[in-house]
Amino acid sequence: MIKVHILYPNNPGVRFDMAYYTDRHMPMVQARIGAACTGFTVDAGMAGGAPGQAAPYVAIGALMVTSVEAFGAAMGQHGAEIMGDIPNYTDAQPVIQISEVKVG
């Protein structure tokens, strides 16, 4: 099992439509990945580690996927559509990290 983290930096003036991301984008991504995507989460940034510090990320999405190969195949087939939807909810440049789930 892998987890694909999509981190959206919380830069000054960043635009992020959380409702669109949670209700439309992430379900669409899950549907395009298909049965290999066993679920997803969305976190909304609230604060940084120090008192009064802004959250470093406005949002963090995570996709649980059966394998790197399955994720790569889905992105090869649907990546243009998935990436093309980003301007509909944000002007942030996402940072992607793929991790192997060790405990879950």
C-alpha distances in whole Angstrom, upper triangle without the diagonal:
4,7,10,13,16,19,23,26,28,31,35,36,32,32,29,29,26,27,27,23,22,24,24,22,19,19,20,17,15,18,18,14,15,13,10,10,9,11,13,15,18,20,24,25,28,29,29,29,33,35,36,34,32,28,27,24,26,22,19,16,13,10,7,6,5,6,8,11,10,11,14,15,15,17,19,20,21,20,24,24,21,23,26,26,25,29,29,28,28,30,28,26,22,20,17,14,11,9,6,6,8,10,9
4,7,10,13,16,19,22,25,28,31,32,29,29,26,26,24,25,25,21,20,23,22,20,17,18,19,15,14,17,17,13,15,14,10,10,10,11,12,13,16,18,21,22,26,27,26,27,30,33,33,31,29,25,23,21,23,19,16,14,10,8,6,5,6,6,7,10,10,9,12,14,14,15,17,19,19,18,22,22,19,20,24,23,22,26,27,25,25,27,24,22,18,16,13,10,7,6,5,5,9,11,10
4,6,10,12,16,19,21,24,28,29,25,25,22,23,20,22,22,18,17,20,20,17,14,16,17,14,13,16,16,13,15,15,12,10,10,10,9,10,13,14,18,19,22,23,23,24,27,30,30,27,25,21,20,18,19,16,12,10,6,5,5,6,9,9,9,13,12,10,13,15,14,14,18,19,18,17,20,20,17,18,22,21,20,23,24,22,22,24,21,19,15,14,10,8,6,5,6,6,10,11,10
4,7,10,13,16,19,22,25,26,22,22,19,20,19,20,19,16,16,18,18,15,12,15,15,12,12,15,14,12,15,15,12,10,12,11,9,10,12,13,16,18,21,22,22,23,27,29,29,26,24,20,18,16,17,14,10,8,5,5,7,7,11,10,9,12,12,9,11,14,13,12,15,17,16,14,17,17,14,14,18,17,16,20,21,19,19,20,18,16,12,10,7,6,5,6,9,10,14,15,14
4,6,10,13,15,18,22,23,19,19,17,18,16,19,18,14,15,18,18,14,12,15,16,13,13,17,17,15,17,18,16,13,14,12,10,9,10,11,13,14,18,19,18,20,23,26,25,22,20,16,14,12,13,10,7,6,4,7,9,11,14,14,13,16,15,12,14,17,16,14,18,20,18,16,18,18,15,15,18,17,15,18,19,17,16,18,15,13,10,8,6,5,6,8,11,11,15,16,15
4,7,10,13,15,19,19,16,16,13,15,14,16,15,12,13,16,16,12,11,14,15,12,13,17,16,15,18,20,17,15,16,14,11,10,9,10,12,13,17,18,18,20,23,25,24,21,19,15,13,10,11,8,6,5,6,8,12,13,17,16,15,18,17,13,15,18,16,14,17,19,16,14,16,16,12,12,15,14,12,15,16,14,13,14,11,10,6,6,5,7,9,11,15,15,19,19,18
4,6,9,12,16,16,13,14,12,14,13,16,16,13,14,17,17,14,13,17,18,15,17,20,20,19,22,23,21,18,19,17,13,12,10,10,10,10,14,15,14,17,20,22,21,18,15,12,9,6,8,6,5,7,9,12,15,17,20,20,18,21,21,17,18,21,20,17,21,22,20,17,19,19,15,14,17,16,13,15,16,14,12,13,9,9,5,5,6,8,11,13,17,17,20,21,20
4,6,9,12,13,9,10,9,12,11,15,14,11,14,17,17,14,14,18,18,16,18,21,21,21,24,26,24,21,22,19,16,14,11,10,10,9,13,14,14,17,20,21,20,17,13,11,9,5,6,5,6,8,11,14,18,20,23,23,21,24,23,20,21,24,21,19,22,24,21,18,19,19,15,14,16,14,11,13,14,11,9,9,6,7,5,6,9,12,15,17,20,21,24,24,23
4,6,9,11,8,11,10,14,14,18,17,15,17,20,20,18,18,21,22,20,22,25,25,24,27,29,27,24,25,23,19,17,14,13,11,10,13,13,12,15,17,19,17,14,11,9,6,4,6,8,9,12,15,18,21,23,27,26,24,27,27,23,24,27,25,22,25,27,24,21,22,22,19,17,19,18,14,15,17,14,11,10,7,7,7,8,11,13,17,19,22,23,26,26,25
4,7,8,6,9,9,13,13,17,17,15,17,21,21,19,19,23,24,22,24,27,27,27,30,32,30,27,28,25,21,18,15,13,11,8,10,10,11,14,16,17,14,11,8,7,5,5,5,8,10,14,17,20,23,26,29,29,27,30,30,26,27,30,28,25,28,30,27,24,24,24,21,19,21,19,15,16,17,14,11,11,8,10,10,12,15,17,20,22,25,26,28,28,27
4,6,5,9,11,15,16,19,19,18,20,23,23,21,22,25,26,24,27,30,29,29,32,34,33,29,31,28,24,22,18,17,14,12,14,13,13,16,17,18,16,13,10,10,8,8,8,11,14,17,20,23,27,29,32,32,30,32,32,28,29,32,30,27,29,31,28,25,25,25,22,20,21,20,16,16,18,15,11,10,8,10,12,13,17,19,23,24,28,29,31,31,31
4,6,9,12,15,17,20,20,19,22,25,25,23,24,28,28,27,30,32,32,32,35,37,36,33,34,31,27,24,21,19,16,14,15,14,14,18,18,18,15,13,10,11,11,11,10,14,17,20,23,26,30,32,36,35,33,36,35,32,32,35,33,30,33,34,31,28,28,27,25,23,23,22,18,17,19,16,13,11,10,13,15,17,20,23,26,28,32,32,34,35,34
4,6,10,13,15,18,18,18,20,23,23,21,23,26,26,26,29,31,31,32,34,37,35,32,34,30,27,24,21,19,16,15,16,16,17,21,21,21,18,16,13,13,13,13,11,14,17,20,24,26,30,32,36,36,34,36,35,32,32,35,32,29,32,33,30,27,26,26,24,21,21,20,17,15,16,14,11,9,10,13,15,18,21,24,27,29,33,33,36,36,35
4,6,10,12,15,15,14,17,20,20,18,19,23,23,22,25,27,27,28,31,33,32,29,30,27,23,21,17,16,13,13,14,15,16,20,21,21,18,16,13,12,12,10,8,11,14,16,20,23,26,28,32,32,30,33,32,28,29,31,29,26,29,29,26,23,23,22,20,18,18,17,13,12,13,11,7,6,6,10,12,15,18,21,24,26,30,30,33,33,32
4,7,10,12,12,12,15,17,16,15,17,20,20,20,23,25,25,26,29,31,30,27,29,25,22,20,16,16,13,13,15,17,19,22,24,24,21,19,15,14,14,12,9,11,14,16,20,22,26,28,31,32,30,32,31,27,28,30,27,25,28,28,24,22,21,20,18,16,16,14,11,10,10,7,5,6,7,11,12,16,18,22,24,27,30,30,33,33,32
4,6,9,9,8,11,13,13,12,14,17,17,17,20,22,22,23,26,28,27,24,25,22,18,16,13,13,10,11,14,16,18,21,23,23,21,19,15,14,14,11,7,8,11,13,16,19,22,25,28,29,28,30,28,25,26,28,25,23,26,26,22,20,20,19,16,15,15,13,10,9,9,5,4,7,8,11,11,15,17,20,22,24,28,28,31,30,29
4,6,5,6,9,10,11,10,12,15,15,16,18,20,21,22,24,27,27,23,24,21,17,16,12,13,11,13,15,18,20,24,26,26,23,22,18,16,17,14,10,10,13,13,17,19,22,24,28,29,28,30,28,25,26,28,25,23,26,26,22,21,20,18,16,16,15,12,10,10,8,5,6,10,11,14,14,17,19,22,24,26,29,28,32,31,29
4,5,5,6,8,10,10,11,13,15,15,17,19,20,21,23,25,25,21,21,18,15,12,9,10,8,11,13,16,19,22,24,24,22,21,17,15,16,13,9,8,11,11,14,16,20,22,26,27,27,29,27,24,26,27,24,23,26,26,22,21,21,19,16,17,17,14,12,13,11,7,9,12,13,15,14,17,18,20,22,24,26,26,29,28,26
4,5,5,6,8,9,10,12,13,15,16,18,19,21,22,24,24,21,21,18,15,13,11,12,11,14,16,19,22,25,27,27,25,24,21,19,20,16,13,12,14,13,16,17,21,23,27,28,28,30,27,24,27,28,24,23,27,26,22,22,22,19,17,18,18,14,13,14,11,9,11,15,16,18,17,20,21,23,24,26,28,27,30,29,27
4,6,5,5,6,9,10,11,13,14,16,17,19,20,23,23,20,21,18,15,14,12,14,13,16,18,22,24,27,29,30,28,26,22,20,21,17,14,12,14,13,16,17,20,22,25,27,26,28,25,22,24,25,22,21,24,23,19,18,18,15,13,14,14,10,10,11,8,6,10,13,14,17,16,19,19,22,23,25,28,27,31,30,27
4,6,6,5,6,9,10,10,12,14,15,16,18,20,20,17,18,15,12,11,8,11,11,14,17,20,22,25,27,28,26,24,21,18,18,14,12,9,10,9,12,13,17,19,22,23,23,25,22,19,21,23,19,18,21,21,17,16,17,14,12,13,13,10,9,11,9,6,9,12,13,14,13,15,16,18,19,22,24,24,27,27,24
4,6,6,6,7,10,11,11,13,15,16,17,19,19,16,16,13,10,9,7,10,10,14,16,20,22,25,27,28,26,25,21,19,19,16,13,10,11,9,11,12,15,18,21,23,23,25,22,20,22,23,20,19,23,22,19,18,19,17,14,15,16,13,12,15,12,10,12,16,16,17,15,18,17,19,20,21,24,23,26,25,22
4,6,7,7,9,11,12,13,15,16,17,19,20,17,17,14,12,12,10,13,14,17,20,23,26,28,31,31,30,28,25,22,23,19,17,14,15,12,14,15,17,19,23,25,25,26,23,21,24,24,20,20,24,22,19,19,20,17,14,16,17,13,14,15,12,11,14,18,18,20,18,21,20,22,23,24,26,25,29,28,25
4,6,6,6,9,10,11,12,14,15,18,19,16,17,14,13,13,12,15,16,19,22,25,27,30,33,33,32,30,26,24,24,20,18,15,15,13,15,14,17,19,22,24,24,25,22,19,21,22,18,18,21,19,15,16,16,13,11,13,13,10,11,13,10,10,13,17,17,19,17,20,19,22,22,24,26,26,29,29,26
4,6,5,6,9,10,11,12,14,17,17,14,16,13,11,12,11,14,15,18,21,24,26,28,31,32,30,28,25,22,22,18,16,13,13,10,12,12,15,16,20,21,21,22,19,16,18,19,15,14,18,17,13,13,13,10,8,10,11,7,8,11,9,8,11,14,15,15,14,16,16,18,19,21,23,23,27,27,24
4,5,5,6,9,10,11,12,14,14,11,12,10,7,9,8,12,14,17,20,23,24,27,30,31,30,28,24,21,21,17,16,12,11,8,9,9,12,13,17,18,18,20,17,14,17,18,14,14,17,17,13,13,15,12,9,12,13,10,11,14,12,11,13,16,16,16,14,16,14,16,16,18,20,20,23,23,21
4,5,5,6,9,10,10,13,14,10,12,9,8,10,11,15,17,20,23,26,28,30,33,34,33,31,28,25,24,21,19,16,15,11,12,10,13,14,17,19,19,20,17,15,18,18,14,15,18,17,14,15,16,13,11,14,15,12,13,16,14,14,16,20,20,20,17,19,18,19,19,21,22,21,25,24,21
4,5,5,6,9,10,13,14,11,13,12,11,13,14,17,19,22,25,28,30,32,35,36,35,33,29,26,26,22,20,17,16,13,14,12,14,14,17,19,19,19,16,14,16,16,12,13,15,14,10,12,13,10,8,11,12,10,12,15,13,13,16,19,19,19,17,19,18,20,19,21,23,23,27,27,24
4,5,5,6,9,12,11,9,12,10,9,12,13,16,18,21,24,27,28,30,34,35,34,31,28,25,24,20,19,16,14,11,11,9,11,11,15,15,15,16,13,11,13,13,9,9,13,12,9,9,11,9,6,10,12,10,11,15,14,14,16,18,18,17,15,16,14,16,15,18,19,20,24,24,22
4,6,5,6,8,9,6,8,7,8,11,13,16,19,22,25,28,29,31,34,36,35,33,29,26,25,22,21,17,15,12,11,8,9,9,12,14,15,15,12,10,13,13,10,11,14,13,11,12,15,13,10,13,15,14,15,18,17,17,19,22,21,20,17,18,16,17,16,17,18,18,22,22,19
4,5,5,8,10,8,10,10,11,14,16,20,22,25,28,31,32,35,38,39,38,36,33,29,29,25,24,21,19,15,14,11,13,12,14,16,17,17,13,12,15,14,10,12,15,12,10,13,15,12,11,14,16,14,16,19,18,18,21,23,23,23,20,21,19,20,19,21,21,21,25,25,22
4,5,9,10,9,12,12,13,16,17,21,23,26,29,32,33,35,38,40,39,36,33,30,29,25,24,21,19,16,15,12,13,12,14,15,15,14,11,10,12,10,7,9,11,9,7,9,11,9,8,12,13,13,15,18,17,18,20,22,22,21,19,20,18,19,18,20,21,21,25,26,24
4,7,6,6,9,10,11,15,17,20,23,25,29,31,32,34,37,39,38,36,33,29,28,25,24,21,18,15,13,10,10,8,10,11,12,11,8,7,9,8,5,8,10,9,8,10,13,12,10,13,16,15,17,20,20,20,21,24,23,21,19,19,16,17,15,17,18,18,22,23,21
4,5,6,8,10,12,16,18,22,25,28,31,33,34,36,39,41,41,38,35,32,31,27,27,23,21,17,15,12,11,9,11,12,14,13,9,10,12,11,8,11,13,12,11,13,16,15,13,17,19,18,19,23,22,22,24,27,26,25,22,22,20,20,18,19,19,19,23,23,21
4,5,7,9,12,16,19,23,26,29,32,34,35,36,40,42,41,39,36,33,32,29,28,25,22,18,16,12,11,9,9,11,14,13,10,11,14,12,11,14,16,15,14,17,20,18,17,20,22,21,23,26,25,25,27,30,29,27,24,24,21,21,18,19,18,18,21,21,19
4,6,9,12,15,18,22,25,27,30,33,33,34,38,40,40,37,35,31,30,27,27,23,20,17,14,10,8,5,5,8,10,10,6,8,11,10,9,12,14,14,14,15,19,18,16,19,21,21,22,26,25,25,26,28,27,25,22,22,18,18,15,15,15,15,18,19,17
4,6,8,12,14,18,21,24,27,29,30,31,35,36,36,34,31,28,27,23,23,20,17,13,10,7,6,4,7,9,11,12,9,8,12,12,10,12,15,15,14,15,18,17,14,17,20,19,19,23,22,22,23,26,24,23,20,19,16,16,14,14,14,14,17,18,15
4,7,11,14,17,21,23,26,29,29,31,34,36,36,34,31,28,27,24,24,20,17,14,11,8,6,6,7,11,13,15,12,12,15,16,14,16,19,18,17,18,22,20,18,20,23,21,22,25,25,23,25,28,26,25,22,21,18,18,15,15,14,13,16,16,13
4,7,11,14,17,20,23,25,26,28,31,33,33,31,28,24,24,21,21,17,14,11,8,6,5,8,10,13,15,17,14,13,17,17,15,16,20,19,18,18,21,19,16,19,21,19,20,23,22,20,22,25,23,23,20,20,17,17,15,15,15,13,17,16,13
4,7,10,14,16,19,22,23,25,28,29,29,27,24,21,21,17,17,13,11,7,5,4,6,9,12,14,16,18,15,13,17,18,15,16,20,20,17,17,20,18,15,17,20,17,17,20,19,17,19,22,20,20,16,17,14,14,14,14,15,14,17,16,13
4,7,10,13,16,18,20,21,25,26,26,24,21,18,18,15,14,10,8,6,5,7,9,12,15,17,18,21,19,16,20,21,19,19,22,23,20,19,22,20,17,18,21,18,17,20,19,17,18,20,19,19,16,16,15,15,14,15,16,14,17,16,13
4,7,10,13,16,17,19,22,23,23,21,18,15,15,12,11,7,6,4,6,9,12,15,19,20,20,23,21,18,21,23,20,19,23,24,21,20,21,20,16,17,19,17,15,18,17,14,14,17,16,17,14,15,14,15,16,16,18,17,20,19,16
4,6,9,12,14,16,19,20,19,17,15,11,12,9,9,6,5,6,9,12,14,18,21,22,22,25,24,21,24,26,23,22,26,27,24,22,24,23,19,19,22,19,17,19,18,15,15,18,16,17,14,15,15,15,17,17,19,18,20,19,17
4,6,10,12,15,17,18,16,15,12,9,11,8,6,5,7,9,12,15,18,21,25,26,25,28,27,24,26,28,26,24,28,29,25,24,25,24,20,20,22,19,17,18,17,14,13,16,14,16,14,15,16,17,19,20,23,21,24,23,21
4,6,8,11,14,14,13,11,8,5,7,6,5,5,8,11,14,17,20,23,27,27,27,30,29,25,28,30,28,26,30,31,28,26,27,26,22,22,23,21,18,19,19,16,14,16,14,16,14,15,16,17,20,20,23,22,24,23,22
4,7,10,12,12,10,9,7,6,9,9,8,9,11,14,17,21,23,26,30,31,30,33,32,29,31,34,31,30,34,34,31,29,30,29,26,25,27,24,21,22,22,18,17,19,17,19,18,18,20,21,23,23,26,25,26,25,24
4,7,8,8,7,6,5,4,8,9,9,11,13,17,19,23,25,28,31,32,31,35,34,31,33,35,33,32,35,36,33,31,32,32,28,27,29,27,24,24,25,21,19,20,18,20,19,19,21,21,24,24,26,25,27,26,25
4,6,7,8,5,5,4,6,9,11,13,14,17,19,23,25,28,31,31,31,34,34,30,32,35,34,32,35,37,34,31,33,32,29,28,30,28,25,26,26,23,21,21,18,19,18,18,20,20,23,23,25,24,26,25,25
4,7,9,7,8,8,9,12,14,16,16,19,21,25,26,29,32,32,31,35,35,32,34,37,35,34,37,39,36,34,35,35,32,30,33,31,28,29,30,26,24,25,21,22,21,20,22,21,24,23,25,24,25,24,24
4,6,5,9,10,11,14,16,18,19,23,24,28,30,33,36,36,35,39,39,35,37,40,39,37,40,42,39,37,38,38,34,33,35,34,30,31,32,28,26,26,23,24,24,23,25,24,27,26,29,28,28,28,28
4,6,9,11,13,16,17,19,21,24,26,30,32,35,38,38,38,41,41,38,40,43,41,39,42,44,41,39,40,39,36,35,37,35,31,32,32,29,27,27,25,26,26,25,27,27,30,29,32,31,31,30,30
4,6,9,12,15,15,18,20,24,26,30,32,35,38,39,38,41,41,38,39,42,40,38,42,43,40,37,38,38,34,33,35,33,29,29,30,26,24,24,22,24,24,24,27,27,30,30,33,32,33,32,31
4,7,9,12,13,16,17,21,23,27,30,33,36,36,35,38,38,35,36,39,37,35,38,40,37,34,35,35,32,30,32,30,27,27,28,24,22,22,19,21,21,21,23,24,27,27,30,29,30,30,29
4,6,9,9,12,15,18,21,25,27,30,34,34,33,36,35,32,33,36,34,32,35,37,34,31,32,31,28,27,28,26,23,23,24,20,18,18,16,18,18,18,21,22,25,25,28,28,29,29,28
4,5,7,9,11,15,17,21,23,26,30,30,29,32,32,28,30,33,31,29,32,34,31,28,29,29,25,24,26,24,21,21,22,19,16,17,14,16,15,15,18,18,21,22,25,24,26,25,25
4,7,9,10,14,16,20,23,25,28,28,27,30,30,26,28,31,29,27,30,32,29,26,27,27,24,22,24,23,19,20,22,18,16,16,12,13,12,12,15,16,19,20,23,23,25,25,24
4,5,7,10,13,17,20,22,26,26,24,28,27,23,25,28,26,24,27,28,26,23,24,24,20,19,21,19,16,17,18,15,12,13,10,11,10,10,12,14,17,18,21,21,24,24,23
4,7,10,14,17,20,23,27,27,26,29,28,24,26,28,26,24,27,28,25,23,23,23,19,18,20,18,14,15,16,12,10,11,9,11,10,12,14,16,19,20,24,23,26,25,24
4,7,10,13,17,19,23,24,23,26,24,21,23,25,23,21,25,25,22,20,21,20,17,16,18,16,13,15,15,11,10,12,10,12,10,11,12,14,16,18,21,20,23,23,21
4,7,10,13,16,20,20,19,22,21,18,20,23,20,19,22,24,21,19,21,20,16,16,18,16,14,16,17,13,13,15,12,12,9,9,10,11,13,14,17,17,19,19,18
4,7,10,13,17,17,17,20,18,15,17,20,17,16,20,21,18,16,18,17,14,14,17,15,13,16,16,13,13,16,13,13,10,10,10,11,12,13,16,15,18,18,16
4,7,10,13,14,14,17,15,13,15,18,16,15,19,20,17,16,19,18,14,15,18,17,15,19,19,16,17,19,16,16,12,12,10,9,9,10,12,12,15,15,13
4,6,10,11,12,14,12,10,13,15,12,13,16,17,15,14,18,17,13,15,18,16,16,20,19,18,18,21,19,18,14,14,11,11,9,10,12,11,15,15,13
4,7,9,10,13,11,10,13,15,13,14,18,18,17,17,20,19,16,18,21,20,19,23,23,21,22,24,22,21,17,17,13,12,10,10,10,9,12,13,10
4,6,8,10,7,7,10,12,11,12,15,16,15,15,19,19,16,18,21,20,20,24,24,23,24,26,24,22,19,18,14,13,10,10,10,10,13,14,13
4,7,8,7,8,11,12,12,14,16,17,17,18,21,21,19,21,24,23,24,28,28,27,27,29,27,26,22,21,17,15,12,12,10,10,13,14,13
4,5,5,6,9,10,11,12,14,16,16,16,20,21,18,20,23,23,23,27,28,27,27,29,27,25,21,19,16,14,10,10,9,10,13,15,15
4,6,5,6,9,10,10,12,14,15,14,18,19,17,18,21,22,22,25,27,26,26,27,25,22,19,17,13,12,8,9,9,12,15,17,17
4,5,5,6,9,10,10,12,14,14,18,19,17,19,22,23,23,27,28,27,28,29,27,24,21,20,16,15,12,13,13,15,18,20,20
4,5,5,6,9,10,11,12,13,16,17,15,17,20,21,21,25,26,26,26,28,26,24,21,20,16,16,12,14,14,15,18,20,19
4,5,5,6,8,10,10,10,14,14,12,14,17,18,18,22,22,22,23,24,22,20,17,16,13,12,10,12,13,14,18,20,19
4,5,5,6,9,10,9,13,14,13,14,17,18,18,22,23,23,23,24,23,20,17,16,13,13,11,14,14,17,20,23,22
4,5,5,6,9,9,13,14,13,15,17,19,20,23,24,25,25,26,25,23,20,20,16,17,14,17,17,19,23,25,24
4,5,5,6,7,11,11,10,12,15,15,17,20,21,21,22,24,23,21,18,18,15,16,14,17,18,19,23,25,23
4,5,5,4,8,9,8,9,12,13,14,18,19,19,20,21,20,18,15,16,13,14,13,16,18,20,23,25,24
4,6,6,8,10,11,11,14,16,17,20,21,22,23,23,23,20,18,18,16,17,16,19,20,23,26,28,27
4,6,8,9,10,12,13,15,17,20,20,22,23,24,24,22,20,21,18,20,18,21,22,24,28,30,28
4,6,5,6,9,10,11,13,16,17,18,19,21,21,19,17,18,16,18,18,21,22,24,28,29,27
4,5,5,6,8,10,11,14,15,17,17,18,18,16,14,15,13,16,16,19,21,23,27,28,27
4,6,5,6,9,10,12,14,16,16,17,17,15,15,17,16,18,19,22,25,26,30,32,30
4,6,5,6,9,11,12,14,15,17,17,16,15,18,17,20,20,23,25,27,30,32,30
4,5,5,7,10,11,12,13,15,15,14,12,15,13,16,17,20,22,23,27,28,26
4,5,6,8,10,11,11,12,12,11,10,12,12,15,16,20,23,24,28,29,28
4,6,7,8,11,11,12,13,12,13,16,16,19,20,24,26,28,32,33,31
4,6,6,8,9,11,12,13,12,16,16,19,20,23,26,27,31,31,29
4,5,6,6,8,9,9,9,12,13,17,19,22,25,26,29,30,28
4,5,5,6,9,10,11,15,16,20,22,25,28,29,33,34,32
4,6,9,11,13,13,17,18,22,24,27,29,30,34,34,32
4,7,9,11,12,15,17,20,22,25,28,28,31,31,29
4,5,8,9,13,15,19,21,24,27,28,31,31,29
4,7,9,13,15,19,22,25,28,29,32,33,32
4,6,9,12,16,19,22,25,26,29,30,29
4,7,10,13,16,19,23,25,28,29,28
4,6,10,13,16,20,21,24,25,24
4,7,10,13,17,18,21,23,22
4,7,10,13,15,18,20,20
4,6,10,12,15,17,17
4,7,9,13,15,15
4,6,9,11,12
4,6,9,10
4,6,7
4,7
4
